[in-house]
Amino acid sequence: MAIGNPRQRAIVALLLLVPIPSFGTWMAMVQAEGPVGQTLFFVAKLWVLVLPVAWLVVIDKRRPALPLPRRDGMVAAIVSGSLFFLAIAIGYWFLGRHWIEPEFMREKAHEIGLSTPVLYLLGAVYWCTINSILEEYIWRWFVVTRCEVLMGRVPAVIVSGLLFTLHHIIALNVYFDGRVTALGSLGVFIGGATWSWIYLRYRNIWAAYVSHVFADVIIFIIGWQIIFAAG
């Protein structure tokens, strides 16, 4: 299947993918809580997982291949990940713990099935492993490379970071007040832009993932503190 020139193909690819996570998150968390919203969220998740591979095969005429772990960019990954870990921990200690209501967070954890230590740890393992690498596959391997075709490396880093932030804003706004949502959204943008830069610099999705997982780990440590230890 032929769709115009590379720039036109990049635009179509972004239009087909970028709005879908925000739509799924909005339906599940805001507009249609319950079975309908959860179904639409699942369909949206499935769409953004399948589209990049389908695009690679049908439009780009290339065979999918699982990238093997490489050491390229791992120093940048560990340094940036450690900085994210510290920044999130410090931000929570000085600001977040005064802004976040533990009882409300416990209620939300119960609603999504993470109200016991075992379930919470299982959720943490999933988000820090499978979900994180899937986000890198979607937003770094697919989205940022299409942005790069359209606008070059530096603008692509910034724009892909903004696009990555959109559905997180919706989710953050459900759980937190405006202060935490704004601060968290800024953190997501900085993280997304950093992981895009790492990917474009080293073309190693595993390096971006390693940096990403540092941030996820400290978020779940803080979540544990709020849900199970605070109060």
Secondary structure per residue as TSV (DSSP state, phi and psi in degrees):
chain	resnum	aa	ss	phi	psi
A	1	M	-	360.0	131.4
A	2	A	-	-108.2	130.6
A	3	I	-	-128.3	90.3
A	4	G	S	53.1	-151.8
A	5	N	S	-92.0	175.0
A	6	P	H	-56.1	-37.6
A	7	R	H	-67.0	-42.1
A	8	Q	H	-65.1	-39.6
A	9	R	H	-63.8	-39.5
A	10	A	H	-63.5	-41.1
A	11	I	H	-62.5	-47.1
A	12	V	H	-61.1	-43.6
A	13	A	H	-60.1	-44.5
A	14	L	H	-66.8	-39.9
A	15	L	H	-64.8	-33.9
A	16	L	H	-76.1	-24.2
A	17	L	H	-107.3	-49.7
A	18	V	T	-58.4	-42.2
A	19	P	H	-71.6	-18.8
A	20	I	H	-67.4	-45.4
A	21	P	H	-59.6	-38.4
A	22	S	H	-65.8	-40.6
A	23	F	H	-62.8	-47.0
A	24	G	H	-62.7	-42.9
A	25	T	H	-65.3	-43.4
A	26	W	H	-63.9	-43.1
A	27	M	I	-65.7	-43.5
A	28	A	I	-72.1	-35.2
A	29	M	I	-103.9	-19.8
A	30	V	I	-123.3	-57.9
A	31	Q	I	-82.8	-39.2
A	32	A	S	-141.2	61.8
A	33	E	T	-60.4	138.8
A	34	G	T	118.3	-162.3
A	35	P	H	-59.0	-40.6
A	36	V	H	-64.3	-48.9
A	37	G	H	-62.9	-41.5
A	38	Q	H	-66.1	-36.3
A	39	T	H	-64.9	-44.6
A	40	L	H	-65.4	-36.1
A	41	F	H	-62.5	-43.7
A	42	F	H	-63.3	-43.5
A	43	V	H	-62.7	-41.5
A	44	A	H	-63.3	-41.4
A	45	K	H	-63.5	-43.2
A	46	L	H	-63.9	-39.5
A	47	W	H	-60.5	-47.9
A	48	V	H	-73.3	-16.9
A	49	L	H	-82.0	-39.2
A	50	V	H	-82.0	-38.4
A	51	L	H	-54.0	-48.7
A	52	P	H	-58.6	-41.9
A	53	V	H	-69.6	-42.3
A	54	A	H	-60.9	-40.6
A	55	W	H	-63.4	-43.4
A	56	L	H	-58.2	-43.0
A	57	V	H	-79.1	-47.7
A	58	V	H	-82.7	-43.3
A	59	I	T	-92.6	-48.6
A	60	D	S	-83.1	-11.8
A	61	K	-	58.1	44.9
A	62	R	-	-125.2	156.5
A	63	R	-	-90.2	134.2
A	64	P	-	-64.6	145.7
A	65	A	-	-148.8	133.0
A	66	L	-	-74.9	120.6
A	67	P	-	-68.3	132.6
A	68	L	-	-80.3	145.8
A	69	P	-	-57.9	137.2
A	70	R	-	-134.2	161.7
A	71	R	-	-85.7	-11.6
A	72	D	T	-57.5	124.6
A	73	G	T	83.4	0.8
A	74	M	H	-68.8	-30.9
A	75	V	H	-64.3	-47.4
A	76	A	H	-61.0	-37.3
A	77	A	H	-64.4	-47.2
A	78	I	H	-69.4	-40.6
A	79	V	H	-65.3	-49.9
A	80	S	H	-65.4	-40.4
A	81	G	H	-62.3	-41.6
A	82	S	H	-63.4	-39.0
A	83	L	H	-65.5	-40.8
A	84	F	H	-62.1	-44.2
A	85	F	H	-55.7	-49.8
A	86	L	H	-67.3	-42.4
A	87	A	H	-63.0	-42.9
A	88	I	H	-67.1	-42.1
A	89	A	H	-62.5	-44.8
A	90	I	H	-66.6	-42.6
A	91	G	H	-60.3	-39.8
A	92	Y	I	-67.7	-42.9
A	93	W	I	-63.9	-42.3
A	94	F	I	-88.8	-26.6
A	95	L	I	-124.9	-56.1
A	96	G	I	-57.8	-39.9
A	97	R	H	-69.2	-17.4
A	98	H	H	-90.9	-18.8
A	99	W	H	-101.2	-25.4
A	100	I	-	-92.8	132.1
A	101	E	-	-91.0	110.4
A	102	P	H	-58.3	-40.8
A	103	E	H	-64.1	-39.8
A	104	F	H	-63.6	-41.1
A	105	M	H	-65.0	-36.6
A	106	R	H	-64.3	-39.9
A	107	E	H	-62.3	-44.3
A	108	K	H	-65.9	-38.6
A	109	A	H	-62.3	-39.0
A	110	H	H	-65.1	-40.7
A	111	E	H	-61.9	-36.4
A	112	I	T	-99.1	8.6
A	113	G	T	82.4	25.8
A	114	L	-	-118.8	33.5
A	115	S	-	-89.1	-6.9
A	116	T	S	-112.2	152.7
A	117	P	H	-56.3	-40.6
A	118	V	H	-64.7	-48.0
A	119	L	H	-64.6	-38.2
A	120	Y	H	-63.0	-44.6
A	121	L	H	-65.2	-38.9
A	122	L	H	-62.8	-42.9
A	123	G	H	-61.9	-41.3
A	124	A	H	-62.4	-43.0
A	125	V	H	-61.4	-43.5
A	126	Y	H	-61.6	-50.2
A	127	W	I	-66.6	-34.9
A	128	C	I	-81.6	-13.1
A	129	T	I	-114.6	-77.6
A	130	I	I	-65.5	-52.0
A	131	N	I	-62.6	-40.6
A	132	S	H	-63.7	-43.5
A	133	I	H	-70.6	-32.6
A	134	L	H	-66.4	-37.9
A	135	E	H	-64.1	-38.1
A	136	E	I	-65.9	-40.7
A	137	Y	I	-60.2	-43.5
A	138	I	I	-76.1	-53.8
A	139	W	I	-87.8	-30.1
A	140	R	I	-94.4	-57.8
A	141	W	I	-61.8	-43.3
A	142	F	I	-94.4	-56.0
A	143	V	I	-69.2	-50.0
A	144	V	I	-67.1	-31.8
A	145	T	H	-69.9	-32.0
A	146	R	H	-71.1	-38.5
A	147	C	H	-62.2	-37.8
A	148	E	H	-62.2	-39.7
A	149	V	H	-60.8	-38.6
A	150	L	H	-78.6	-35.6
A	151	M	H	-139.2	1.4
A	152	G	-	90.2	171.2
A	153	R	H	-67.4	-52.1
A	154	V	H	-65.6	-49.8
A	155	P	H	-59.9	-34.1
A	156	A	H	-62.8	-38.7
A	157	V	H	-60.7	-45.4
A	158	I	H	-69.7	-48.9
A	159	V	H	-65.7	-42.8
A	160	S	H	-64.4	-34.7
A	161	G	H	-62.2	-40.8
A	162	L	H	-66.4	-43.6
A	163	L	H	-63.4	-38.7
A	164	F	H	-63.6	-28.4
A	165	T	H	-78.6	-24.6
A	166	L	H	-55.9	-53.5
A	167	H	H	-72.9	-23.0
A	168	H	H	-67.6	-33.5
A	169	I	H	-60.7	-43.3
A	170	I	H	-60.9	-47.8
A	171	A	H	-65.2	-43.8
A	172	L	H	-61.3	-38.7
A	173	N	H	-67.4	-24.5
A	174	V	H	-71.6	-36.9
A	175	Y	H	-95.2	-24.5
A	176	F	S	-132.9	166.9
A	177	D	-	-80.2	-179.2
A	178	G	H	-60.8	-34.0
A	179	R	H	-65.8	-48.7
A	180	V	H	-69.0	-38.5
A	181	T	H	-61.1	-44.7
A	182	A	H	-64.9	-46.6
A	183	L	H	-65.6	-43.3
A	184	G	H	-64.6	-39.9
A	185	S	H	-64.6	-39.4
A	186	L	H	-61.8	-42.4
A	187	G	H	-63.4	-41.7
A	188	V	H	-62.7	-42.2
A	189	F	H	-62.3	-46.5
A	190	I	H	-62.1	-42.9
A	191	G	H	-62.0	-49.9
A	192	G	H	-59.9	-42.5
A	193	A	H	-65.4	-40.4
A	194	T	H	-63.5	-44.9
A	195	W	H	-68.5	-31.6
A	196	S	H	-65.6	-42.9
A	197	W	H	-62.6	-44.0
A	198	I	H	-60.0	-43.5
A	199	Y	H	-65.3	-46.6
A	200	L	H	-67.9	-30.8
A	201	R	H	-73.9	-41.0
A	202	Y	H	-114.3	-9.4
A	203	R	-	50.5	42.6
A	204	N	-	-131.2	102.0
A	205	I	H	-63.7	-26.6
A	206	W	H	-71.2	-31.8
A	207	A	H	-66.6	-44.2
A	208	A	H	-61.4	-39.2
A	209	Y	H	-64.1	-44.1
A	210	V	H	-58.9	-44.5
A	211	S	H	-63.0	-42.7
A	212	H	H	-60.0	-42.5
A	213	V	H	-68.4	-28.6
A	214	F	H	-56.3	-44.8
A	215	A	H	-65.7	-42.6
A	216	D	H	-63.8	-39.7
A	217	V	H	-62.1	-46.6
A	218	I	H	-69.4	-32.1
A	219	I	H	-63.1	-41.6
A	220	F	H	-74.1	-29.8
A	221	I	H	-63.6	-44.7
A	222	I	H	-64.8	-41.8
A	223	G	H	-58.8	-41.0
A	224	W	H	-60.5	-44.4
A	225	Q	I	-59.9	-42.4
A	226	I	I	-69.6	-46.7
A	227	I	I	-80.1	-39.5
A	228	F	I	-110.8	-19.2
A	229	A	I	-115.1	-22.3
A	230	A	-	-75.9	159.8
A	231	G	-	101.9	360.0
